[in-house]
Amino acid sequence: MAAAQGKARAACIEASGAVESASAMLEEARSKEPHDYVARLLANGNAGDPVDLVAVAQRKCTDANRQLDLARAGEAALAEGITRAENAVSFAAIRLDSALQEALGAAPEIATLFAKWDSAVAQLGDVHRAITAVAGKTRSPVCFGLKPRRLSADSAYGSAEILA
């Protein structure tokens, strides 16, 4: 998408430059038209011009403006497509989250894990309050030589043995 956006932006810049160039060419052709007419008339006595430079410049200017309009429309369409894609991804992520919550909420094992988690968090809070009561509010438990250690899955986390 970023590459396409870059190409669309470059096309707009190029088309804008072409419009400026064609507009300058048209202005120059219009300003020189009376002079060219007199020069042709004096040169061969015939003022007829097989090539109308103003008309050629006008066509180039019209074509350049059309290309610029197309480039701008392409850039706008691309930006709109990117926005739609981003919105679709956001909605898909929301639907995925909802589906996961629904699926996980329906499983009794997940409910048990959440209950154990909540219990462990509560027990950890109890341990923290007990250590803070012993250590004081300004000291870390590490100051008293209490270092965190890994507990095995069957340890009595939060039991009276640990708190005592």
N, C-alpha and C positions, 0 to 999 in steps of 0.2 A: 504494500500500500504506500509506503514512504517513497519508493522508487517511482511509482505511478504519479504520486503527488509532485515529486520533483520534476518529472517530465512534463506534466501539465503546466506547472509554474514556468518552466523554461519555454514552453510553447506560447504561453501568454506574453512573456517578455519579448520573444522573437516577433510575434505578431504585432505587438505594440510598436516595436522598432520599425517594422515594415509599414505600419500606418503613418508613423512620423515621416519616414522617407518618402512615401507616396504623396503625403500632404505637401511636403516641401517641393517635390517634383511638380505637383499640380500648381502650386503657387508660382513657381518659377515659369512654368509654361504660360500661365495666364499673364504674368507681368511682361513676358517677352513677346506675346502674341502680336500686339500692334507693331512692334519693331520688326518682327519677322515678316509680317504682311508687307510693310513698306520695302523691306530689303528684297523680297521676291518680286514685287512690282517694279522696282528699279533695275533689278538684275535681268529679268527677261520680259518685262512688260506684261507679265501674266501674274495676277495675284492669287490664282488658284493654288491650293496646297493639296498634294495627293495624300499627305499624312497630317491629320489634325492632332498636333501634339497635346493640346488641351484635352481632347477626347480620350487619347491614350492615357494621359496622366489621370484623368477622372476615373477611367476603368480600373487602373492599378490601385487607386485610392479606395474605390468601392470594394475591390477584391480583398485588399488588405484589411479593411474594416470588417468585412464578412469573416475573414480568417480570425481576426481578433475576437469577434463575437462568438465564433465556434470554440475557440480556445478557452474563453471565459466560461462558456456554458459547460464545456467538458470539465473544467476545474471545479465548477460548482456542483456538477453531478457527482464527481469523485468525492468531494467533501461530504455531500449528502449520503453517499454510499458508505463512507467511513463511519459517519455518525450512526446510520442504521445498523451497521455491523457491530459497533461498540455497544449500542443499546441491546442488540440481540444477545451478545456475549454476557452482558450484565444480567439480563433476564434469565438466561440459561444458568448462570451461577446461582441466582436466587432460587430457581426451581430445583437445582441440584442440592443446595443447602437444605431446602424444605424436604426434599425426598430423603436425604440422609437422616435428618432429624426424625422424620416419620418412621423410617426403617429401623433406626437405632432405638427409638422410643418404644417400638413394638416388641423388641427383644427383651425378655426378662433378664438375660445375662447382663445386658447393658445397664438396666435399672439397678441390678445388684452391684455392679462395678461403681456406679455413681453413688450409691448409698455407702459403700466402703470408702470411697474417696472422701465424701463429706465427713464420715466418721474419723478418718485419718487426719483430715485438716483440723477438725475439732480437737482431737487428741494432741496434735502438734501445738495448737494454741494453748492447751492446758500445760504442756511441757514448757513452753516459752514463758507463760505467766509464772510457773513455779521457779524456773531458773532466774527470772527477773526479780522475783521476791527474795531469793537467796542472795543473788549477786548485786542487787541494787539496780536502780534505773540507769546509772551512768557507766556501769561496767559490763563488758561483754563476758559471756560464759567462758570464752577462750582465756580470759585473764586468770581464771581459777584452774587452768589446766584441763578444762572440759573441751575435748576436741570432738568434732563430729565424727561419727563412725557409721559404717554401713550396718544396717540391720538385716538379718536374714528374714526370709519370708515367714518363718514360723516364730519370730521373736515376739515377745510380749510388749509390743510398742504401746506406750501409754499406760502400762500396768503400774501398780503400786511399787513394784521392784525398781523400776526406772526412776520414778518420781521420788523415791525415798533416798 
